[in-house]
Amino acid sequence: MTQAEPDFWVLEYVTITKDPRTGLVVAIGGTEQAADILQRTGGFLSAAGPRGDYHRLPHGLPMEQQRLKATTASHALLAAGHSVHPTPP
């Protein structure tokens, strides 16, 4: 009897970080469902990048608003089964 590899229920991971060059909070990776969660719960905007689409918070948000929106989106992604890798500000 051969054993198969287990199925894991973690979807493709999302990294939420502050881009050191631009100062924007960005989210990279994930699925279309993750993108929807980022937009609805965190107020992230879709943007086209050189390596594919990513999401970012709007320009000009105060630091506390950025932290709150990124944290809210992270919790919603985790609750939906996504793997989230936030980096320190």
C-alpha positions in Angstrom: 0.0 0.0 0.0 1.5 3.3 -1.1 0.7 6.5 0.8 0.0 9.6 -1.1 1.2 13.1 -0.1 -1.4 14.9 2.1 -3.4 17.8 0.6 -2.8 21.0 2.4 -5.5 23.7 2.5 -3.2 26.7 2.5 -3.6 28.7 -0.6 -0.8 30.6 -2.4 0.9 32.9 0.1 0.6 36.7 0.2 3.5 39.0 1.3 2.5 42.3 2.8 5.4 44.7 3.1 6.5 48.4 2.8 8.5 49.0 -0.3 11.7 50.7 0.8 12.1 52.6 -2.5 8.6 54.1 -2.7 7.4 53.9 0.9 4.1 52.3 -0.2 2.6 49.3 1.6 2.3 46.6 -1.1 0.8 43.1 -1.2 2.5 40.6 -3.6 1.3 37.1 -4.5 -2.0 35.3 -3.8 -5.0 34.3 -5.8 -7.9 36.2 -7.3 -9.8 35.5 -4.0 -6.9 37.0 -2.0 -6.9 40.1 -4.3 -10.6 40.5 -3.6 -10.1 40.3 0.1 -7.2 42.8 0.0 -9.4 45.3 -1.9 -12.6 44.8 0.2 -11.1 44.6 3.7 -7.9 46.6 3.4 -8.6 49.2 0.7 -5.8 48.0 -1.4 -5.7 49.0 -5.1 -4.6 46.8 -8.0 -1.5 47.9 -9.9 0.4 46.4 -12.8 4.0 45.7 -12.2 6.9 44.4 -14.2 6.5 40.9 -12.7 2.7 40.8 -12.7 -0.1 42.5 -10.8 0.3 43.5 -7.2 -1.8 45.5 -4.8 -0.9 48.7 -2.9 -2.5 51.0 -0.4 -3.4 54.5 -1.7 -0.7 57.3 -1.6 -0.7 59.7 1.3 -2.2 57.5 4.0 -0.9 58.3 7.6 1.3 55.5 9.1 -1.4 54.4 11.5 -4.0 54.1 8.7 -1.5 52.0 6.7 -0.9 49.7 9.7 -4.6 49.3 10.4 -5.5 48.5 6.8 -2.7 46.1 6.3 -3.5 44.3 9.7 -7.2 44.1 8.8 -6.4 42.6 5.4 -3.9 40.2 6.9 -6.5 38.9 9.4 -9.2 38.5 6.7 -6.8 36.6 4.5 -5.8 34.3 7.4 -9.5 33.7 8.2 -10.1 32.7 4.6 -7.3 30.2 4.6 -4.5 32.1 2.9 -0.9 32.1 4.1 0.2 35.6 4.9 3.7 36.9 5.5 3.7 40.4 6.9 7.0 42.1 7.3 7.8 44.7 10.0 7.2 48.4 9.0 
